[in-house]
């Protein structure tokens, strides 16, 4: 209960801060911030994918049914999509940290 409440407050505060930041910006700055948000999420997705791949390697292969190379390709694509979904949900928070770190420099540089 306490953890859920803290997470809700954190997310509400994060959204409020982002809304305040974006209200004061020009159209070009908003586009640059959107690109930064997407790049941050893409980076987080790559990071999560590498973690999932490392975890998947610890699971022993073998058994009665082995899918071979087709299964490996499907699993890789599946884990890539899962990583993208996890990054967009913001549950890890890495994209938010990257975005917060660079948002001021992007807003300043796009106004020049």
CORWO-V320971 format. One record per backbone hydrogen bond with DSSP energy under -1.0 kcal/mol. NH is the residue of the N-H (numbers start at 1). CO is the residue of the C=O. Records with the same first field share a line. If there is no record, write none. Layout:
NH = CO  CO
This chain:
5 = 1
6 = 2
7 = 3
8 = 4
9 = 5
10 = 6
11 = 7
12 = 8
13 = 9
14 = 10
15 = 11
16 = 12
17 = 13
18 = 14
19 = 15
20 = 16
21 = 17
22 = 18
23 = 19
25 = 22
30 = 26
31 = 27
32 = 28
33 = 29
34 = 30
35 = 31
36 = 32
37 = 33
38 = 34
39 = 35
40 = 36
41 = 37
42 = 38
43 = 39
44 = 40
45 = 41
46 = 42
47 = 43
48 = 44
49 = 45
50 = 46
51 = 47
52 = 48
53 = 49
54 = 50
55 = 51
56 = 52
57 = 53
58 = 55
59 = 56
72 = 68
73 = 69
74 = 70
75 = 71
76 = 72
77 = 73
78 = 74
79 = 75
80 = 76
81 = 77
82 = 78
83 = 79
84 = 80
85 = 81
86 = 82
87 = 83
88 = 84
89 = 85
97 = 93
98 = 94
99 = 95
100 = 96
101 = 97
102 = 98
103 = 99
106 = 102
107 = 103
108 = 104
109 = 105
110 = 106
